[in-house]
Amino acid sequence: FGEVWYYFLEDDSSNSDSEDHDTPNAFAMVSLYSQQDSVLYEDSSKTLWACGYLGSKNLCIVLVEEIKSVISMQP
């Protein structure tokens, strides 16, 4: 799971050989959460999925099309 900080488009203007330069790729800067707390998960009869927020400690860039769903992470 992750929190999207912002979205951006690829600037491929420097790659004039690209066949697909009219359609830039859309990316998201994502802050990934920690792994689930497996003890809470088991103790809750597999109904609670709790993760820790890591902020800027675990950032990655993903293609927007790789985002599969939207969820809510409660503090």
VEXMARZA-187981 format. One line per field, with one value per atom (N, C-alpha, C): residue number from 1; atom name; x, y, z. Coordinates in pm, 1 decimal. Example, Ala and Ser with C-alpha at 12.3 -4.5 7.8 and 13.67 -1.06 7.14 Angstrom:
2
torza: (1,1,1,2,2,2)
lumtor: (N,CA,C,N,CA,C)
X: (1319.0,1230.0,1320.0,1285.0,1367.0,1290.0)
Y: (-569.0,-450.0,-330.0,-225.0,-106.0,3.0)
Z: (780.0,780.0,780.0,708.0,714.0,787.0)
//
This chain:
75
torza: (1,1,1,2,2,2,3,3,3,4,4,4,5,5,5,6,6,6,7,7,7,8,8,8,9,9,9,10,10,10,11,11,11,12,12,12,13,13,13,14,14,14,15,15,15,16,16,16,17,17,17,18,18,18,19,19,19,20,20,20,21,21,21,22,22,22,23,23,23,24,24,24,25,25,25,26,26,26,27,27,27,28,28,28,29,29,29,30,30,30,31,31,31,32,32,32,33,33,33,34,34,34,35,35,35,36,36,36,37,37,37,38,38,38,39,39,39,40,40,40,41,41,41,42,42,42,43,43,43,44,44,44,45,45,45,46,46,46,47,47,47,48,48,48,49,49,49,50,50,50,51,51,51,52,52,52,53,53,53,54,54,54,55,55,55,56,56,56,57,57,57,58,58,58,59,59,59,60,60,60,61,61,61,62,62,62,63,63,63,64,64,64,65,65,65,66,66,66,67,67,67,68,68,68,69,69,69,70,70,70,71,71,71,72,72,72,73,73,73,74,74,74,75,75,75)
lumtor: (N,CA,C,N,CA,C,N,CA,C,N,CA,C,N,CA,C,N,CA,C,N,CA,C,N,CA,C,N,CA,C,N,CA,C,N,CA,C,N,CA,C,N,CA,C,N,CA,C,N,CA,C,N,CA,C,N,CA,C,N,CA,C,N,CA,C,N,CA,C,N,CA,C,N,CA,C,N,CA,C,N,CA,C,N,CA,C,N,CA,C,N,CA,C,N,CA,C,N,CA,C,N,CA,C,N,CA,C,N,CA,C,N,CA,C,N,CA,C,N,CA,C,N,CA,C,N,CA,C,N,CA,C,N,CA,C,N,CA,C,N,CA,C,N,CA,C,N,CA,C,N,CA,C,N,CA,C,N,CA,C,N,CA,C,N,CA,C,N,CA,C,N,CA,C,N,CA,C,N,CA,C,N,CA,C,N,CA,C,N,CA,C,N,CA,C,N,CA,C,N,CA,C,N,CA,C,N,CA,C,N,CA,C,N,CA,C,N,CA,C,N,CA,C,N,CA,C,N,CA,C,N,CA,C,N,CA,C,N,CA,C,N,CA,C,N,CA,C,N,CA,C,N,CA,C,N,CA,C,N,CA,C)
X: (83.8,0.0,88.1,35.5,113.2,25.7,83.8,16.8,76.4,-9.1,38.7,61.3,181.8,213.7,180.6,213.4,180.1,194.9,138.4,145.8,228.1,290.4,365.0,372.8,401.4,414.7,560.5,593.0,727.8,754.0,870.3,911.6,1006.8,953.9,1038.7,1072.7,1069.5,1100.3,1244.3,1332.6,1472.3,1491.2,1390.9,1399.4,1315.4,1368.6,1293.6,1272.8,1346.0,1328.8,1210.0,1152.6,1042.1,920.1,863.8,744.3,622.6,626.0,509.3,525.2,606.0,635.3,515.7,406.9,287.3,205.0,231.6,158.0,255.4,276.0,371.4,317.2,406.1,366.9,333.9,231.1,193.4,250.0,313.8,375.1,319.1,337.3,300.5,419.4,445.2,542.7,466.7,509.3,434.7,522.2,465.1,527.8,468.9,551.7,503.6,488.5,383.7,362.2,446.8,458.4,532.1,453.1,514.6,443.5,332.4,231.9,120.7,167.4,95.8,120.0,49.5,125.0,65.8,-1.2,46.2,-16.2,-157.3,-171.2,-304.3,-395.9,-341.2,-419.7,-475.3,-392.3,-436.8,-531.3,-498.9,-582.8,-721.0,-733.6,-862.0,-940.5,-905.6,-969.6,-955.3,-839.4,-803.5,-896.5,-938.3,-1023.9,-955.2,-844.9,-774.8,-637.3,-612.2,-482.8,-419.0,-325.7,-262.1,-119.6,-84.4,50.0,99.0,230.1,289.2,320.1,302.0,333.2,482.4,549.6,694.8,735.0,639.5,669.0,770.0,871.5,970.9,1080.0,1069.7,1172.4,1162.9,1050.2,1031.8,954.9,1015.2,950.9,983.1,887.6,913.3,825.9,862.9,787.7,721.8,590.6,517.6,439.4,417.5,327.9,186.8,113.4,-22.3,-108.7,-87.7,-168.9,-145.0,-39.2,-13.1,-90.7,-153.5,-234.8,-364.2,-390.2,-502.8,-629.3,-617.9,-737.2,-705.3,-809.6,-796.5,-850.0,-773.1,-814.6,-802.6,-847.8,-834.5,-747.8,-644.2,-558.7,-588.6,-647.5,-685.9,-567.9,-548.9,-438.2,-460.6)
Y: (-117.7,0.0,123.6,232.8,354.8,477.7,590.8,720.1,796.1,834.8,912.4,1056.2,1104.9,1243.4,1336.4,1294.5,1375.0,1290.6,1342.1,1277.8,1365.8,1305.0,1382.3,1304.7,1377.1,1317.4,1309.2,1207.2,1188.7,1294.4,1353.8,1447.7,1374.5,1325.1,1250.5,1333.3,1466.8,1552.8,1536.9,1489.6,1469.4,1341.9,1255.4,1128.3,1137.4,1198.4,1218.5,1089.8,982.8,855.0,775.5,818.1,744.6,746.8,628.7,618.9,672.7,670.8,702.8,836.3,929.2,1051.4,1144.4,1120.3,1202.7,1162.8,1047.0,998.3,976.6,1079.6,1063.5,968.8,902.1,814.5,898.8,856.8,923.3,842.5,911.5,847.9,907.7,834.4,883.1,865.7,966.9,955.5,899.9,783.5,711.6,688.5,715.2,681.7,548.7,444.4,310.9,294.8,225.2,191.4,69.7,44.2,-73.6,-200.2,-314.0,-441.3,-445.6,-528.0,-537.8,-591.9,-553.4,-607.4,-742.7,-849.9,-983.6,-1029.0,-980.5,-1017.4,-958.4,-829.2,-767.6,-834.8,-868.7,-934.4,-1068.0,-1149.1,-1279.9,-1263.6,-1171.0,-1150.1,-1094.3,-1030.7,-972.7,-1066.6,-1193.7,-1293.4,-1253.6,-1196.7,-1156.4,-1048.9,-955.1,-845.3,-709.1,-696.6,-568.8,-578.8,-491.2,-486.2,-353.6,-356.4,-235.4,-224.3,-103.6,-75.8,54.5,72.5,196.5,292.7,422.8,526.2,556.4,554.4,575.1,710.0,787.4,919.6,915.7,1001.0,1011.7,905.4,813.9,710.5,598.0,587.6,475.9,522.4,611.7,665.8,582.2,575.7,511.0,576.4,555.3,607.1,489.3,501.0,393.9,452.3,369.6,408.7,419.2,523.0,541.2,420.1,359.1,243.2,121.9,123.2,13.4,27.2,142.6,162.1,84.9,-10.4,-103.0,-61.0,11.8,50.5,168.8,225.5,334.8,285.0,307.8,264.1,380.9,361.6,461.4,404.4,478.4,439.6,536.8,487.3,571.6,588.9,712.0,735.1,667.4)
Z: (0.0,0.0,0.0,-54.5,-58.0,-67.3,-34.4,-43.6,-162.0,-256.0,-371.0,-326.5,-350.0,-316.3,-431.8,-554.2,-671.5,-797.2,-905.2,-1036.5,-1129.4,-1228.6,-1327.6,-1458.4,-1565.9,-1698.5,-1738.1,-1812.3,-1865.5,-1972.2,-1968.2,-2072.1,-2164.4,-2275.9,-2369.1,-2492.1,-2477.6,-2591.4,-2638.2,-2549.6,-2588.3,-2668.6,-2670.9,-2742.7,-2869.4,-2972.8,-3096.4,-3174.0,-3140.1,-3208.8,-3155.6,-3046.4,-2985.4,-3075.7,-3101.5,-3184.5,-3111.2,-2979.2,-2898.0,-2825.8,-2881.6,-2807.0,-2793.0,-2868.5,-2854.5,-2732.0,-2675.1,-2558.9,-2443.3,-2361.4,-2250.7,-2144.0,-2074.8,-1964.5,-1841.9,-1768.6,-1643.5,-1527.0,-1433.7,-1317.7,-1188.9,-1079.4,-946.3,-853.2,-771.0,-663.1,-543.0,-495.1,-391.9,-268.7,-152.8,-24.9,19.6,23.3,58.0,208.8,249.5,390.4,426.7,557.2,603.8,571.8,597.2,585.1,690.0,665.5,760.4,895.4,999.4,1133.4,1139.0,1125.0,1114.2,1243.8,1358.8,1486.7,1494.6,1463.0,1462.0,1360.7,1247.3,1142.2,1191.8,1252.5,1303.6,1423.0,1515.5,1633.7,1598.7,1482.9,1441.3,1350.1,1350.8,1262.0,1115.7,1084.5,948.1,891.2,978.5,932.6,938.8,1014.1,1028.7,964.8,868.2,800.9,841.2,934.5,986.0,933.8,888.8,836.4,897.4,900.1,949.8,836.7,865.0,766.9,773.2,659.8,656.2,597.8,548.4,494.4,381.4,390.4,283.0,292.1,385.9,403.1,300.7,230.4,137.5,14.2,-64.0,-183.5,-306.4,-397.4,-525.9,-632.1,-756.4,-870.3,-940.1,-965.3,-1033.4,-1150.0,-1251.7,-1359.5,-1303.6,-1340.4,-1289.8,-1322.3,-1438.0,-1476.4,-1386.3,-1305.3,-1211.9,-1080.7,-1057.4,-937.2,-956.6,-866.7,-883.8,-810.6,-699.7,-624.6,-534.1,-476.1,-381.0,-247.3,-141.6,-7.7,88.9,210.4,315.7,426.8,464.5,577.4,690.9,798.5,912.0,1007.6,1059.0,1152.9,1286.8)
//
